Amino acid sequence: MSKPLNYRDLDVWKRSMDLVVDVYTITREFPRSELYGLTDQVRRAAASIPSNIAEGNGRFYRREYAHHVSIARGSVSELSTCLEIAQRLGYVTPGQVAPLLKQAEDISRMLLMLMRALERPSRPPVAESPR
């Protein structure tokens, strides 16, 4: 896999940015008392996903990039757990959380595919034959 020139070209980055916006929208409904608790935690976990994709893409080595994609995938799991906690606490309804969990699941799969692609050995350039 050749490295994309810009992380903004990656569908997984675009979709994770959309998820951040959706998370910020839904957390506006959380109680004010949770502003520095669960609200902050959910928002940071969501923002960490595209941020780690971008940071990894800016790294020099593919292994570093894969490591940051792995961290982003962990943030997806953290986000999903926090959303389920918010649902159990009654801050949001199952109907509000379900689409976000689906987005998170899709992004997690995309990140796994990106990690696998990054971990594949890159092919050395093919030398042109002399004419």
C-alpha positions as CSV (number, residue, x, y, z in Angstrom):
1,M,0.0,0.0,0.0
2,S,1.4,3.3,-0.9
3,K,1.0,5.9,1.8
4,P,-1.7,8.5,1.0
5,L,-0.3,11.9,0.6
6,N,-2.8,13.4,3.0
7,Y,-4.8,11.8,5.8
8,R,-7.8,13.9,4.8
9,D,-8.1,11.7,1.7
10,L,-8.9,8.6,3.9
11,D,-12.5,7.6,4.2
12,V,-11.9,6.4,7.7
13,W,-10.7,9.9,8.8
14,K,-13.7,11.6,7.1
15,R,-16.1,9.2,8.8
16,S,-14.4,9.6,12.2
17,M,-14.7,13.4,11.8
18,D,-18.4,13.0,11.2
19,L,-18.6,10.8,14.3
20,V,-17.0,13.6,16.4
21,V,-19.6,16.1,15.3
22,D,-22.4,13.6,16.1
23,V,-20.9,12.9,19.5
24,Y,-20.6,16.6,20.3
25,T,-24.3,17.0,19.3
26,I,-25.6,14.2,21.4
27,T,-23.5,15.2,24.5
28,R,-25.2,18.6,24.6
29,E,-28.1,16.7,26.1
30,F,-26.0,15.3,29.0
31,P,-26.6,16.8,32.4
32,R,-24.5,19.9,33.2
33,S,-23.1,18.0,36.2
34,E,-21.3,15.7,33.7
35,L,-19.5,18.4,31.8
36,Y,-16.2,17.6,33.4
37,G,-17.0,13.9,33.7
38,L,-18.6,11.7,31.2
39,T,-19.3,14.5,28.7
40,D,-15.6,15.3,28.6
41,Q,-14.6,11.7,28.4
42,V,-16.9,10.9,25.5
43,R,-15.8,13.9,23.5
44,R,-12.1,13.2,24.1
45,A,-12.5,9.6,23.0
46,A,-14.3,10.7,19.8
47,A,-11.8,13.4,19.0
48,S,-8.9,11.0,19.6
49,I,-9.9,8.8,16.7
50,P,-9.3,11.2,13.7
51,S,-6.5,12.9,15.7
52,N,-4.5,9.6,15.9
53,I,-5.1,8.8,12.3
54,A,-3.7,12.2,11.3
55,E,-0.8,11.9,13.7
56,G,0.1,8.5,12.5
57,N,-0.1,9.6,8.9
58,G,2.4,12.3,9.7
59,R,4.9,9.8,11.1
60,F,7.9,8.7,9.0
61,Y,7.6,5.0,9.5
62,R,4.7,2.7,8.6
63,R,5.1,0.9,11.9
64,E,4.5,4.2,13.8
65,Y,1.5,4.9,11.6
66,A,0.1,1.5,12.4
67,H,0.6,2.1,16.1
68,H,-1.4,5.3,16.0
69,V,-4.2,3.6,14.0
70,S,-4.2,1.0,16.8
71,I,-4.6,3.7,19.4
72,A,-7.4,5.2,17.3
73,R,-9.1,1.8,17.4
74,G,-8.8,1.7,21.1
75,S,-10.5,5.1,21.3
76,V,-13.4,3.7,19.3
77,S,-13.8,1.0,22.0
78,E,-13.6,3.6,24.8
79,L,-16.2,5.8,23.0
80,S,-18.6,2.9,22.6
81,T,-18.3,2.0,26.3
82,C,-18.9,5.6,27.3
83,L,-21.9,5.9,25.1
84,E,-23.4,2.7,26.6
85,I,-22.7,4.1,30.1
86,A,-24.6,7.3,29.2
87,Q,-27.5,5.2,28.0
88,R,-27.6,3.1,31.2
89,L,-27.5,6.3,33.2
90,G,-30.5,7.6,31.2
91,Y,-28.7,10.5,29.6
92,V,-29.6,9.3,26.1
93,T,-32.0,6.8,24.7
94,P,-31.1,3.6,22.9
95,G,-32.4,5.1,19.7
96,Q,-30.0,8.0,20.0
97,V,-27.0,5.8,20.8
98,A,-27.6,3.0,18.2
99,P,-26.5,5.1,15.2
100,L,-23.4,6.2,16.9
101,L,-22.5,2.7,18.0
102,K,-23.0,1.6,14.3
103,Q,-20.7,4.4,13.1
104,A,-18.1,3.4,15.7
105,E,-18.3,-0.3,14.7
106,D,-17.8,0.6,11.0
107,I,-14.9,2.9,11.8
108,S,-13.3,0.2,13.9
109,R,-13.5,-2.3,11.0
110,M,-12.0,0.3,8.6
111,L,-9.2,1.0,11.1
112,L,-8.4,-2.7,11.3
113,M,-8.2,-2.9,7.5
114,L,-5.9,0.1,7.5
115,M,-3.7,-1.5,10.2
116,R,-3.4,-4.7,8.2
117,A,-2.5,-2.8,5.1
118,L,0.2,-0.8,6.9
119,E,1.7,-4.0,8.4
120,R,2.1,-5.6,5.0
121,P,5.7,-5.4,3.8
122,S,6.1,-2.6,1.3
123,R,7.4,-3.6,-2.1
124,P,10.8,-2.2,-3.1
125,P,10.8,0.0,-6.2
126,V,11.2,-2.0,-9.4
127,A,14.3,-1.0,-11.3
128,E,13.8,-0.1,-14.9
129,S,15.6,-2.2,-17.4
130,P,18.3,-0.3,-19.4
131,R,17.4,0.4,-23.0
